[in-house]
Structure formats: C-alpha cells, structure tokens
Amino acid sequence: MIIYVNGEETSCDQGITLEALVEELGYEKVKIAVEVNGDIVPKAEYEGCVLGEADKLEVVTFVGGG
C-alpha cells in the first residue's frame, strides 16, 4: 500500500503498525514524534496504530545541541 511520510510517497505492507514502520524506516523511537493524518500519536500507542492506504505521516526528529 502507499502512504506518505514527510510528503514523500512510501510503499509498505498492508496493515503495518506505526511501531513496525518506524523501525523499518530506521528511526529511533525515543528521538521522534509522529503525526498521522494531523493527529499526534503518543509513543505508547505506536504498536496499536494500524496504518491505512494514503495515510499522511509527519515524522519530526529531536536533535540535541549546545
């Protein structure tokens, strides 16, 4: 199925969870925030969040600095 991650078309398996997608894309869960179709998904809900065709995700990474 096709979803959109940060505006880019991405192919993934039907019924994939947000948890699995984050891992597949190589993100470190503790360093990101994810919005699905305009709603922020709490990290505790990633495993139960099943993605659907044409969902739009925005992944924001946190970067430390000093």
Secondary structure, 3 states (H helix, E strand, C coil): CEEEECCEEEECCCCCEHHHHHHHCCCCHHHEEEEECCEEECHHHCCCCECCCCCEEEEEECCCCC
